[in-house]
């Protein structure tokens, strides 16, 4: 059995994280020392590893709670339940990537529309584009240091 500090050190996390997982119902200590310290068993150590690996691939704490409930009762759950969770997370990530790529394209357009000179920002093409209701129309810099 490990004390909370020992477990936190082993996984290079904060003891507050372990307390938070306990409050969220993800990881409860198996026991308590005479002095009141939380004690964690080998099973708890494996559960914490599971939690951290699931977090590492992007699962939310709610998702992890579901995965843990399936993990402890594998016989009464189906592989399709787990796959559905993974596929849902994959879809969310795919959508987020598409959103970030759209942001990237927009920012690249904004950046390329500006000469980045030392002129007054009164005629800044980036600010003009952001003020415009038609964001797709961004003036271009035709000459170095001269924006239209």
Phi, psi and omega per residue, in radians:
X1 nan 2.414 3.138
X2 -1.935 2.500 2.985
X3 -1.265 2.819 -3.098
X4 -0.985 -0.730 -3.141
X5 -1.131 -0.673 3.130
X6 -1.170 -0.730 3.127
X7 -1.142 -0.768 3.121
X8 -1.041 -0.767 -3.139
X9 -1.117 -0.737 -3.134
X10 -1.021 -0.654 -3.108
X11 -1.765 0.078 3.126
X12 0.956 0.844 3.068
X13 -2.241 2.971 -3.129
X14 -1.475 2.576 3.092
X15 -1.091 -0.508 3.086
X16 -1.090 -0.571 3.091
X17 -1.101 -0.759 3.121
X18 -1.121 -0.715 3.097
X19 -1.116 -0.690 3.109
X20 -1.103 -0.787 3.105
X21 -1.050 -0.630 3.096
X22 -1.129 -0.828 3.131
X23 -1.072 -0.571 -3.131
X24 -1.439 -0.081 3.122
X25 1.380 0.353 -3.135
X26 -1.598 -0.625 -3.045
X27 -2.581 1.919 3.098
X28 -1.862 2.395 3.094
X29 -1.120 2.557 -3.127
X30 -1.338 -0.333 -3.117
X31 -2.810 -3.024 3.138
X32 -2.499 2.393 3.128
X33 -1.295 2.950 3.122
X34 -1.037 -0.522 -3.129
X35 -1.566 0.095 3.038
X36 1.641 0.054 3.120
X37 -1.319 2.506 3.074
X38 -1.238 2.432 3.139
X39 -2.111 2.379 -3.068
X40 -2.071 2.332 -3.122
X41 -1.536 3.075 3.064
X42 -1.033 -0.670 3.115
X43 -1.102 -0.715 3.102
X44 -1.103 -0.675 3.125
X45 -1.093 -0.767 3.102
X46 -1.116 -0.697 3.127
X47 -1.114 -0.749 3.110
X48 -1.088 -0.720 3.075
X49 -1.035 -0.751 3.100
X50 -1.033 -0.838 -3.128
X51 -1.033 -0.835 -3.089
X52 -1.180 -0.638 3.090
X53 -1.191 -0.708 3.110
X54 -1.116 -0.728 3.061
X55 -1.072 -0.687 -3.108
X56 -1.083 -0.436 3.099
X57 -1.769 0.163 2.970
X58 1.791 0.082 3.123
X59 -1.274 2.478 3.052
X60 -1.334 2.929 3.106
X61 -1.116 -0.585 3.077
X62 -1.121 -0.771 3.088
X63 -1.062 -0.741 -3.107
X64 -1.134 -0.672 3.099
X65 -1.059 -0.749 3.100
X66 -1.106 -0.805 3.130
X67 -1.064 -0.709 3.122
X68 -1.137 -0.657 3.123
X69 -1.158 -0.606 3.068
X70 -1.226 -0.726 -3.117
X71 -1.022 -0.738 -3.091
X72 -1.390 -0.218 -3.129
X73 -2.355 0.924 -3.064
X74 -1.013 -0.637 -3.069
X75 -1.109 -0.488 -3.098
X76 -1.824 0.283 3.073
X77 -2.260 2.863 -3.122
X78 -1.988 2.681 3.083
X79 -1.002 -0.578 -3.131
X80 -1.096 -0.513 3.094
X81 -1.116 -0.748 3.139
X82 -1.222 -0.768 -3.140
X83 -1.064 -0.667 3.122
X84 -1.071 -0.734 3.080
X85 -1.074 -0.774 3.132
X86 -1.135 -0.768 -3.136
X87 -1.136 -0.650 3.075
X88 -1.106 -0.775 3.125
X89 -1.130 -0.715 3.105
X90 -1.059 -0.744 3.110
X91 -1.097 -0.740 3.104
X92 -1.068 -0.759 3.129
X93 -1.142 -0.735 3.118
X94 -1.049 -0.772 3.117
X95 -1.131 -0.695 3.132
X96 -1.145 -0.708 3.106
X97 -1.080 -0.774 3.117
X98 -1.066 -0.724 3.115
X99 -1.105 -0.767 3.126
X100 -1.147 -0.641 3.095
X101 -1.142 -0.655 3.079
X102 -1.133 -0.733 3.067
X103 -1.042 -0.759 -3.127
X104 -1.064 -0.788 3.130
X105 -1.102 -0.756 3.137
X106 -1.109 -0.767 3.128
X107 -1.158 -0.656 3.101
X108 -1.115 -0.713 3.087
X109 -1.092 -0.781 3.118
X110 -1.071 -0.804 -3.117
X111 -1.100 -0.767 -3.106
X112 -1.266 -0.301 3.137
X113 -1.389 -0.192 -3.059
X114 -2.001 2.424 3.133
X115 -1.365 -0.353 3.122
X116 1.235 0.396 -3.117
X117 -1.334 -3.066 -3.096
X118 -1.681 0.291 3.102
X119 -1.202 2.904 3.062
X120 -1.057 2.562 3.121
X121 -1.305 0.000 3.124
X122 -1.031 -0.561 -3.134
X123 -1.951 0.434 -3.095
X124 -1.170 2.158 -3.105
X125 -1.182 -0.521 3.115
X126 -1.166 -0.831 3.123
X127 -1.105 -0.694 3.113
X128 -1.086 -0.744 -3.140
X129 -1.107 -0.733 -3.136
X130 -1.222 -0.480 3.076
X131 -1.343 -0.437 -3.064
X132 -1.260 2.427 3.052
X133 -1.272 -0.352 3.109
X134 -1.858 1.371 -3.033
X135 -1.006 -0.466 -3.079
X136 -1.161 -0.433 -3.139
X137 -1.580 1.849 -3.135
X138 -2.112 2.121 3.100
X139 -1.020 2.645 -3.129
X140 -1.927 2.682 3.017
X141 -1.525 2.103 -3.110
X142 -1.633 -0.460 -3.139
X143 -2.305 2.600 -3.141
X144 -1.008 2.184 3.108
X145 1.393 0.086 -3.122
X146 -2.313 1.856 3.132
X147 -1.735 2.471 3.098
X148 -1.766 nan nan
